[in-house]
Amino acid sequence: MAEGDAGSDQRQNEEIEAMAAIYGEEWCVIDDCAKIFCIRISDDIDDPKWTLCLQVMLPDEYPGTAPPIYQLNAPWLKGQERADLSNSLEEIYIQNIGESILYLWVEKIRDVLIQKSQMTEPGPDVKKKTEEEDVECEDDLILACQPETPAKALDFGISENRAEIEELPPIDHGIPITDRRSTFQAHLAPVVCPKQVKMVLAKLYENKKIASATHNIYAYRIYCEDKQTFLQDCEDDGETAAGGRLLHLMEILNVRNVMVVVSRWYGGILLGPDRFKHINNCARNILVERNYTNSPEESSKALGKNKKVRKDKKRSEH
């Protein structure tokens, strides 16, 4: 495999893992080898009125030089409405060539469905049939994680003020996930400078249980207002590539001024790729609970404008 292909493959895998962590039951693998996936998107998870299935196939050249091959499936989507939505997706691709865009596509479609549900027209007749088989209790869990006012989080780190930079930020601890005797737990803190990152890590390591974890994987993103760039970095702590995957999830969710540490206590049974799924799920859950996830419009704008990122240090060698 050529070096470029290997890079595309890794970026695709990171995006797939992040999408699975973000969308849970809405994300479905059709064919893993052929990289074909389906995302069920609705205007409201709790009481869906309009639902659409986006099927995508990721070609080898994506995200570098080619877009995903996609199909929009909904019995009510016809004519001009279908053309308009297709044009919107293609416009997002053109604005973000070389970037991972599945999250932006999904949230653009969700925006369209929400706008449609706010208009006076009734939902499609087929709604009941399409939705009943999919609405499970797990969707309630996903819904419970959604913040009521997601945009509030944007001011969180900035409002701390530079005067308080020397202070240890508050640290939150997420609900642990246990699988085959391995336990994963996320810890989150607002940070506005690398010094605070070190302070948070030092504080966490004072806890004997956290210090004894097999791995403490972390990633952080700090928005530099003056340069309009992100200062970001990650650490695997022995779990190869886990820090990069965690940082990729944070980039897709477009969080800022925050660090997430995921502790893993190994239970003696190898989990394979599932361990990355648990690391990302832990991180996503705590970011959503603490209102760090932006609204889709803000994510889209930010991804379009803030592509400049500088690294605080070299990523650790695996």
N, C-alpha and C positions, 0 to 999 in steps of 0.2 A: 504494500500500500504506500503510495506517495506521501511525503510529509504533509502536503496541503490537505489530502484526503483524511489523514489521521487527525489533523487539527479540526476539520469539519465534523468528523465523527465524534470527537470528544465534546465539541460544543453542542452538537445535537443531543448527545446523551445527557449532558448537564441540563439542557433546556427541557428534555422529556421528564427527567426526575423532578425538576422544579415545578413543571406543569402538573404532574401527578400529585405533588405535595399541596399545591395551591387549590386544585379543583377536586381532589378526592374522587367521590363517586361520579362526578360529572365527566371525568376523563376515562376513556375506554381504549384499550389496546386491541386493534383489529388484527394486525399482523406485525409482530415485533421485528422480524427479520427484514421485511420490506419497509419498515418504518411508516406504517399506516395507522392512524389514530382517529378517534372520533370524540368530540366534545359536545355534550348536551348543554345547551345554553338556554336559560329562561329569564323572563323579566323579573321573576320573584321566586326564590327557591321554595318559600313556604306555601305560596298560593299562585302557581304559575298560570298565566293567562295565554302568553305567547311563548312557544318553544321552537328552537331550531337546532338541528344537528350539523355541526361543521366537521366534515371529514377531511383530513389532511394526509398527504404523503410527502415525506421529506426526501428530496433528491440528494445525491451525494454532494452536489455543489452548494447546497443550502447550509449555513446562511451566507456564505461568502459571495457567490455570484448568481444564485438562482433563488426564486421564491418557492415556498411550499406549493405543491399542486393541491388544489382544494375543490371541494364540492359542498354546496349549501343545500341541505335537505329539510324541507318543510312543505306540507301540502298547500299552505296558503301563500307561499312565496312565489310570485309570478311577475312576468312582464317588467314594467319600469321599476318596481320595487326591488326585484332581484338584480336588475342592472345597476341601480343606484348603490346597493349594498356591495356588489362586486367591485364597483369603481372605488368605493371607500376603502376596501381592503387593499386594492392595488395601489392606491395613493399612499397608504401607510407603508407598504413595502418600498415604494420609490423614495419616500422621505427617510427610510431607515435601512438603506441597502447595506448589506454586510452585518446587520444586527439580527439578533433573535427576536422574531416579531409575533410568535403565536399568542402570547399574553395580550398584546395590543389588539390583535385581530379578535380574540374572544371578547374582550371588554368593549370593543367598538360594536360588535354584534349585540352585546347585552344592552348597550346604550340605545341602540335602534329599537330593541324590543321594549325597553322601558318607555321610550317616547311613544311607541305604538300603543302601549297599554294605558298611557295617560290621555290618549285621544278618546273620543266618545265611542268609536266603533267597538262592537262586542268581539270577544275572542272567537277563534275558529270553532266550528262544530265538532271537529275531531279532537279537540283538546282533552276531553275526559279519557278517551281511549289511549292517547299517546302518553298521558302523564301517570295514570294509575299504577302501571307496572314499575315505574321508576322511583316513585316517591316512597322512600324507606325511612326508617328511624335514623339512619346514618345522616340523612339530609338534615335532620333536626340538629345533629351535632355540628354539622358544618354551619348551619344558620346561627347556632348559639355562639359561634366564634366570631361572627361578623360584628365589627364595632358599629354603634349607632351613628357616631359622628367621626368618620375616618379622617376627615381633613384636619381635625384638631391637632393631630400628632405632629404636623409640620412645624409648629411653633415650639414644640416641647424642648428640644435641645437648645435652640437659639435663645429662648427666654431665660435660660439659666444665667446668661450674661457672663462676660469675660471675667468679671470680678470674682465669680465663684469657681473659676477654673481650677483653683488649687484644692477645692473641696472634693471629697469622695462622693461620687454620684450615688443615688439610691439604687439598690440592686433588687430586682424581682426574680423569683424562682418559679418556673413552670411546673405543670403536672407531669410526673414521670411517665414514661412509656416502657413497659416491660415485655420482652419477647424472648422465649427460650432462655430464660435466666439472665439475659443481658438487660440492663436498665439504662435508659437514656433520659437525661433531664436538661432542660434549657435554662439559662440564666441571662437576664437582660439588664443593661444599664444605659442611660443617656450619656453620651460623651461628646465633647466639642474639641478635644485635642488629644494627641497621642499619650500625653502624660496621664490623662484620666484613664486611658486604656490600661496602662501599667498599674495604676492604683486599684482599678477594679479587679484585675488578675491577682494582685497581691492580697487583696481582701478575700477573694474567693478561696485562695490557697490557705488562708488561715483556718478554713473549715476542714477538719481532718478527713471527713468523708469525701469532699470534693478533691482534696489533695491526693487521696488514694485512688481516684478514678483511673481506669486504664488509659483513657484519652480525655483531654480537655480541649476540644476543637473550638476555635473561635474565628470570628470575622467582624470587622467594623467598617462603617462608612461615615465619614465626617464631611459635611458640605462647607467648602470655603467660599463664603459670600463674596469676598473681594475679588477672587480669581474666577468665580463661577465654575469651580471644578470640585470633584470629590477626592478626598484623601482617604484611601481605603487599603486594607490589607487583611490577610488571613493566616491561620496557623493550623497545620494538620495534627500536630502533637502525636505523630506516629501512625495516624490513621490516613494512609496515603490518599491524597486528592480530596479528602473530606472538607478541608478548609475552603478550597476553591469552589466546591459545589455549594457550600453554605453561602459564600460570598455571591455566587451567581444567583442564588435564590433571592438574596437581599437586593441585588441589582434589578431583577425582574419586578420585585415588589416596590422598587424605587424608594426604599427607606433611607433616612438620613439621620445623622447625629445619634447613632445608636450602635452598641456592640452586643453581639449574642455569643455566649459560650455554651456549648453543648457537652456535658459530661457523659461519658459512657463507662459503665462498669461491666466488664466482660464476664459472662457466666459460664464459660467453658464450652459453649456450643457455637460453631461458626455460623453466622447468619447470611454470608454472601452479600449480594447487592441490597438485601433488605435493610442492612445497617444504615446505608445512605438515605433510604426512604424514611427511617425513623429519625435520623439526625435532622433532615429537612422538615419533617412534620412537627417535631418538637419546636424548632426555630419558628416556623410559620405560625404555629398556635400562639406562642407567647407574643410575637410581633402584632398579631391581630388583636389579642386580648388587651394589649397595652396601647392600642390605637395608633400604631406606627404605619399601617398600610394606607397608602393614598387612595383617593378616588381615581377611577380609570382615566378621567380626562387629565388629571395632574400627572399621572404616570406617563401618559402619551406625550404630553408637552415636554416633560422633563427628559424623557428618553430622546426626544428629537433635538433638544437644545444642549443637554449636558453630556456630550459624548466624551469630553475630555476628562480623563481620570489620571491622577498620578499616584504612584505607589509610595507608601511610607518606607518600605524596605523591600528587598528581594524576597519573593515567596520562598519558603523553605524547600530545600531539595527533598525529593521523595526517596 
